[in-house]
Amino acid sequence: MELIPSSAGATISVDQHLGPDDLARALRHDVRHGLTAEPKTLPPKWFYDDRGCELFEAITAAPEYYPTRCERQILSLRAGEIAAACPADTLVELGSGTSIKTALLLDALVDQGSLRRFIPFDVSETTLRAAADRLLRSYPDLEIHGVVGDFERHLHTLPSCGRRLVVFLGGTVGNLEPRQRAAFLSQVAAGMRPGDALLLGTDLVKDVDRLVAAYDDASGITAAFNLNVLQVMNRELGADFDVDGFRHVARWDDEREWIEMRLRSTTDQVVSLPAVDLVVALADGEELRTEISAKFRRSGVEAEVSAAGLDLAQWWTDDHGDFAVSLSFTG
């Protein structure tokens, strides 16, 4: 554990389970595995370098991108109910990022009189530290214990102190394929104790045109965000992707009820990736899948949390029923 002084004068403790070498190895593994698969894929976690984070923040403000606004509306209206249902002394946020919406829950738990500590969990140490430092300016008495780690490997390292409200917001759970989602929810549930709860944000099935527009905004911000992953590989792996030789594609899969983001090659091309000793040929029109974003129905969410050993107790949506936040307890 590392103790880091904050600008607010308090101390932030951080558990480091990922370093630069770990991330570099993981990137090399994912790129080699994904670009030699058929069809070609990349995990969405590699979107989020500094430029990718900036672009994603811009996406959340785009008029077509409703999830962030809808989830914030739900939390603004329901945070008090959430805190009353689970008066936790510890808020755990998975994939914490900038923790902007977290303040709504922190305020509610402070008003409840129970809050003692905040545990942000994120793959980005820089983002985690910046968010923790900002929060301490508003909550100087809050104990912050950050965890830098990967969902697939380090959930078991989360501190288990106190009564915990574990939150996973933004609809990010939809970026996991069904098997990954089942494993993730089971691992989260396995780490929960009686009285703990999971607060889960899920985007809901709706009009297809609105769904596609949310991932292909008219200003082209999402396209730039998607294409930026090529720049990540160029920079980190010495690759020679011609970014102008690809086009952003967002497509609805009606059978699986998810959005797919893809990068489509606009010409026959060959790309070298020296750091992974790989040469990849892409045909004109061939696509590389970079993200799925599953959309849900209440029955599906209830079935999935139940399979993980949790009981769905509360379900809230925004005014138009576009997005849901659910609260589940250990069975």
Secondary structure, 3 states (H helix, E strand, C coil): CEEEECCCCCEEEEEECCCHHHHHHHHHHHHHHHHCCCCEECCHHHHCCHHHHHHHHHHHCCCCCCHHHHHHHHHHHHHHHHHHHCCCCEEEEECCCCCCCHHHHHHHHHHHCCCCEEEEEECCHHHHHHHHHHHHHHCCCCEEEEEECCHHHHHHHCCCCCCEEEEECCCHHHHCCHHHHHHHHHHHHHCCCCCCEEEEEEEECCCHHHHHHHCCCCCCHHHHHHHHHHHHHHHHHCCCCCHHHEEEEEEEECCCCEEEEEEEECCCEEEEEHHHCEEEEECCCCEEEEEEEECECHHHHHHHHHHCCEEEEEEEECCCCCEEEEEEEEC
